């Protein structure tokens, strides 16, 4: 039996005991060790690079961007960034959107050298 199964069984047994005794369940703290981040945004002198580091990495890794189709047009990146702001609620200023879209489109999208070279 693996550790995950043991923890589930322990939790179930504790919940059963608590329900029989009429007591509340104790809070169980779990420690989770995540692997180190390996994906990085491609460096750039564009203002959107710094804004993307500040605004995007707080919620997801750079891999999210790297897995998008290289042929994605500016309208795709704009819609994606706006979706992160509304409805997902990413806490960055509306004024950051144009520079971030410019960086993402020119670095990862249809305006990038990779998209234009057919790679």
N, C-alpha and C positions, 0 to 999 in steps of 0.2 A: 504494500500500500504506500503510495507516494505522500509527500508532505501535504499537498493540497487536499487530498482525500482525508487525511488525518485531521486537518484543520476543520474541514466541513463536518466530519463526524463529531469532533469535539464541540463545535458550535451547536449542532443539532442536539447533542446530549445535554449541553448547558441550557438550551432553550426549553427542552422537555422538563428538565429538573426545575427550572424557574417557573414554568407554567404550573407544575404540580405543587410547588411550594408557595406560589403566589408572590414571588419576588421579581424584581426587575433584572434584566440581563446586564451583566457587567460589560463595560466598554472594552473591546479588545483592540489593542494597537498592533498594527502590522507594519513591518519595515519592508519597504520595497526598494531594491537596488536596480536602477535603470542603467543600461549601458551608456557609455560616453557618446555624446553627439559627434558624428563624423561628417555629416553633410554641411557644407558651407555655401553661402551665397557668393556668386562670382564677384570679385572686387571690381570697383568702378569709380571713376571720378565724378560720375553723375550724382546730383543731390539725392536722387531716389534710392541710391545704394544705402546711404546712412539711414534714411527714413525707413527703408525696408528692414534693416537690421533692428532698428528701434521698435518698429510697429508690428512686424510679422513674427519675429522669433519669440515674442511673449506667449504666443498661442500654439505655434506649430514649428516643426523643423523646416529647414531649407529643402528637404526632400519633397515636400508638398509641391513646391514650385518646380523643382527639377523633373517631376513626373508629368508635367503638363505638356501637351503636344507642341512641338517646335513651330508648328504652323499657326499657332493661335494668334489671331489678329489683335490689334489694339483694343477693339470693342470687347473682346473676350476678357482681356486683362482688366479693363476698366470695370466691367460688370462683376468680375471676381473680387476686386478690391472693394468695390461698393457693397458687395454682399457681405464681406467680412465686417464692414462698418455697420450696415443695416441689412439684414436683421440680426446678424450674429453679435453685434455690439462691441466690436473691437474699439478700444479707447484711444483712437488717434484722431487728430483734427481733420476736418473735411479738406482743408488747404493742403494736406500732405498727399492727397490722392493723385493729382496730375503728375507730380514728380515720381511717385512710386510706379504708376502705370507706365511712364516713359522708360524707367529703368527696367521693369519687368518685360516690356515689349521688345526693347532693344537688346536685352541680354538673353531672354529665354523664349521669346515669341517670334512672330513672323518677320520682325525687323532685325533679328539677330543675324550675325554672320553665319551661324550654323544652319539656320533656316534658308538663307540665301545661297549657301554652297551645296545644298542638297544632302547634308549629313543627317 
